[in-house]
């Protein structure tokens, strides 16, 4: 795909015509109907998205998109901006939270330099798709140009296109000191909610820093006047390069009918941009977890998603997505591996007692 | 251990003196403090219970305890009683839900005949600890004698003692057509809650059957008059053999300082009996999930447990426990495998920007 417009035009709604067939298979397994709850829902959704019958998750990738943020100058984070590139190196060495949980889930982590203020050498597991060396300070002007916003999204689409052969599931993740600030700004603008109600403590700021963070977001919105009906404008004015990258990963996943497990607050900001550009992507999303960040709930409502987990996570990186991928796999294993009533010689509901 | 009294006497409260040491290790990992939420809590709890520093989960067992229930005569279940032994065979062949999810979690399933109305031949993965061929109909008299109640619990303790060498974690599970009825009766009696408020649809009964199930439970309590201050009396009068077995597994786990992940409604009824007998066991429990069964919440409150997952599960067998074991493993992997700030060269909170 060459342009964002083409990508959006080619994303199709999910074909629901196979729903009854898949439901019948789930109901033939040796369990009361529906008794595996959301695991069954996940199996259903995966089959509908991919068009497959008894899918097996073999190839799983978490794209952890990294970027720096000019707004860190305003003191919005508890950590110094240098942590962004330091953590990218940590991803490459396999020592970060997402690496640990991805290994457990059998997923690869691809770290993506979407706009880190540091020059990386090429490395195994690293994709360099740099749009710029950190965004502009949104409290003083736009994060990026409209062209850069589109380029960041297309970079995310490009990632999916590069890896999509045999790819069974995608997780999203983020790294970027300061990036809860643009994420709060995005959800505030798109849902028309006061910044106070969607701004949290990120990596762990105190009360006075939280007040100043809210003021910074208000200023960013006042200075930039993003147009809520134009998601590309919102991304350009108050977003981030890694948020654009994640939006692109989500669009690319939907384009190629690959289910995408969305991590927490920053990833969901990316998914929100994607869904505002193309509402059909909502059906391709699995919301991994409910983040501690207070703005996350508003995003999920807008995306019509019910998160799978609620474990008080607020790390990002794709840690929640790794856990979510395992649950999708649980649902698919149930569908593929459980015995049926007839194969196991188990009596069905409301039947007479049968002799063993 | 020879008697239940000795088991209870030898269960010790957890030693919390290592809490600060473990917390310091968690806080030295490359993430904002506490940002992995409940995964960090699980790691902490596991270390406190076992006294280990960087534990690895290698040997995991789910004990799926099965028993039949005389009360099925009252039409309390949507499935015929013959399904109990049929499902035990399904466990042995690896085709049930718990087998699938246990395989994913790397856990073994041991099926336990605690009181199925069927004679099993010895088989790999089956423990025959039969107390009786199904309980008495609790709507007409006691489920079992007091001696049988104690024997069922001691059988559960014995399971842990047989397998405990090198065992890192235990999950509980149940199979028994009709067993939501005694579980509702147990929570009703112990917490002094009206049966209406703690009785659900089990495998999927309709409205009129639900009404009759509530009436059956009321009758069982009226006929048997269980003494709420005597958990053994409650188990004997309105319980089940597999519920006693699960109570014993929980007590045995606490006795040998092995964390025990408790499945849904029926398993939690077993844990409730165990905790009424010996309140110290509460600290050894991990509540895997919030069941759809409405009485489950009351049980968890009484046990002071917050469940890890809420996935609308209502299958039992240990399916939720398998998922819960994976989350405990996630917490332990975080502790054992993540890089520290110093080892990864990552700047800590509120430090000056450092050069990479």
Interface residues (C-beta under 8 A of the other chain):
Chain A: X29 X30 X31 X32 X33 X34 X35 X36 X37 X38 X39 X78 X79 X80 X81 X82 X83 X85 X86 X87 X89 X90 X93 X95 X96 X97 X99 X100 X101 X103 X104 X118 X202 X203 X204 X292 X308 X309 X310 X311 X312 X313 X314 X315 X319 X323 X326 X327 X329 X330 X333 X334 X337 X338 X339 X343 X344 X345 X346 X347 X348 X349 X350 X351 X352 X353 X354 X355 X356
Chain B: X29 X30 X31 X32 X33 X34 X35 X36 X37 X38 X39 X78 X79 X80 X81 X82 X83 X85 X86 X87 X89 X90 X93 X95 X96 X97 X99 X100 X101 X103 X104 X118 X202 X203 X204 X292 X308 X309 X310 X311 X312 X313 X314 X315 X319 X323 X326 X327 X329 X330 X333 X334 X337 X338 X339 X343 X344 X345 X346 X347 X348 X349 X350 X351 X352 X353 X354 X355 X356
